[in-house]
Amino acid sequence: MTTNTLIQRKVREYEIFLNDRLRVDLQRAWSERDRIFSEIAEYERLRVTLNTLDEMYKNRKETDVDELLQTQIDIGCSFFAQAECSINNRIFISIGFGLFCELTYDEGKNFVDKKLPYLHEQEVELSNKIAHIKANIKLVLEALKEIQTIDDKKSETTISPF
């Protein structure tokens, strides 16, 4: 096998690694980080909602036991339906793996306060992973450039001017 053929084979291997592995890993990491960003935003909205509901519950009059809260509920694909629910001091919160837990507003706020730092840690880890993958992509691209430059120089030196 000639040196030129070996170099071309190496170039193909690097290109396959770059396209089939590194770029796919980068896309997965970006998708996962976007999911984490969405989850963080959801928990921030939950925190605001819990604070609002807690204030409403604390400020309600004892005589208004049957007071109803008018709200809208997302029934999917950003379609909302009008809803009424009684004001009490409990809420169901998804705790993961399809499980929901009935918590008081204070317990819910405590849960959110513990969940958000965990999500921010995951965000930082994924950002570092993305930076690492990008560095590897740059390294492979530089290696490909160098291999192809060496190949071009060899081709020039093997051609005789006479």
C-alpha positions in Angstrom: 0.0 0.0 0.0 1.4 3.4 -0.9 1.8 6.2 1.6 -0.7 8.3 -0.3 -3.4 5.5 0.1 -2.6 5.3 3.8 -3.0 9.0 4.2 -6.3 9.0 2.3 -7.6 6.1 4.5 -6.6 8.0 7.7 -8.3 11.2 6.4 -11.5 9.1 5.8 -11.3 7.6 9.3 -11.0 11.1 10.9 -13.9 12.4 8.8 -16.1 9.5 9.8 -15.1 10.0 13.5 -15.9 13.7 13.1 -19.2 13.3 11.4 -20.6 10.1 13.0 -19.3 10.5 16.5 -18.3 14.1 17.5 -21.0 16.0 15.7 -23.7 13.6 16.9 -22.4 13.8 20.5 -22.5 17.6 20.2 -26.1 17.6 18.9 -27.2 15.3 21.8 -25.4 17.5 24.4 -27.1 20.7 22.9 -30.5 19.0 23.0 -30.0 17.8 26.6 -28.9 21.3 27.7 -31.9 22.9 25.9 -34.1 20.4 27.9 -32.4 21.5 31.1 -33.0 25.2 30.2 -36.7 24.5 29.7 -36.9 22.6 33.0 -35.2 25.4 34.8 -37.7 27.9 33.3 -40.6 25.7 34.3 -39.4 25.5 37.9 -38.9 29.3 38.0 -42.5 29.7 36.8 -43.6 27.1 39.5 -41.8 29.2 42.1 -43.7 32.3 41.1 -47.0 30.4 41.0 -46.4 28.9 44.4 -45.7 32.3 45.9 -48.9 33.7 44.3 -51.1 30.8 45.5 -49.6 31.0 49.0 -50.4 34.7 49.2 -53.9 34.1 48.0 -54.4 31.2 50.5 -53.0 33.3 53.4 -55.1 36.4 52.5 -58.4 34.6 52.0 -61.1 35.2 54.5 -62.1 32.3 56.8 -65.7 32.8 55.6 -64.7 32.2 52.0 -64.0 28.5 52.5 -65.6 27.7 49.2 -63.8 30.4 47.3 -62.9 29.3 43.8 -59.8 30.2 41.8 -60.4 31.0 38.1 -57.5 29.7 36.0 -56.5 28.3 32.6 -55.0 24.9 32.1 -52.8 23.8 29.2 -54.5 20.7 27.8 -51.7 20.2 25.3 -50.0 21.9 22.4 -50.6 25.3 24.0 -54.4 24.9 24.0 -55.9 26.2 27.2 -59.2 25.5 28.9 -60.9 27.5 31.6 -60.9 25.9 35.0 -62.0 26.5 38.5 -60.5 25.0 41.6 -60.9 25.6 45.3 -58.2 27.5 47.0 -56.4 25.2 49.5 -52.8 24.9 50.6 -51.8 21.9 48.6 -50.4 21.3 45.1 -49.3 18.2 43.2 -45.7 18.5 41.8 -44.0 16.1 39.5 -40.9 14.8 41.3 -39.7 12.7 38.4 -40.1 9.3 36.8 -43.8 10.1 36.3 -44.5 10.4 40.0 -46.4 13.3 41.6 -46.3 14.3 45.2 -48.9 16.3 47.1 -47.1 19.1 48.9 -48.1 22.2 50.8 -47.1 25.5 49.2 -44.1 25.8 51.6 -43.0 22.2 50.9 -43.3 22.9 47.2 -41.2 26.1 47.5 -38.6 24.1 49.5 -38.6 21.4 46.7 -38.1 24.0 44.0 -35.3 25.6 46.0 -33.5 22.3 46.2 -34.2 21.2 42.6 -33.0 24.4 40.9 -29.4 24.2 42.1 -29.3 20.6 40.9 -30.5 21.6 37.5 -28.0 24.5 37.3 -25.2 22.0 38.1 -26.4 19.8 35.2 -26.4 22.9 33.0 -22.8 23.7 33.9 -21.8 20.0 33.3 -23.4 20.0 29.9 -21.9 23.3 29.0 -18.5 21.9 29.9 -19.2 18.8 27.9 -20.2 20.9 24.9 -17.0 22.9 25.2 -14.9 19.7 25.4 -16.6 18.2 22.3 -16.1 21.5 20.4 -12.4 21.4 21.3 -12.2 17.8 20.1 -13.9 18.8 16.8 -11.4 21.6 16.4 -8.5 19.2 17.1 -9.7 16.7 14.5 -10.2 19.5 11.9 -6.6 20.7 12.6 -5.3 17.2 12.3 -7.1 16.7 9.0 -5.7 20.0 7.8 -2.2 19.0 8.8 -2.5 15.5 7.2 -3.7 17.0 4.0 -1.0 19.6 4.0 1.6 16.9 4.5 0.0 14.9 1.6 0.2 18.0 -0.7 3.8 18.6 0.2 4.7 14.9 -0.6 2.9 15.2 -3.9 4.9 18.3 -4.8 8.2 16.7 -3.9 7.6 13.4 -5.8 6.9 15.3 -9.1 10.1 15.8 -10.9 10.4 19.0 -12.9 12.4 17.2 -15.7 
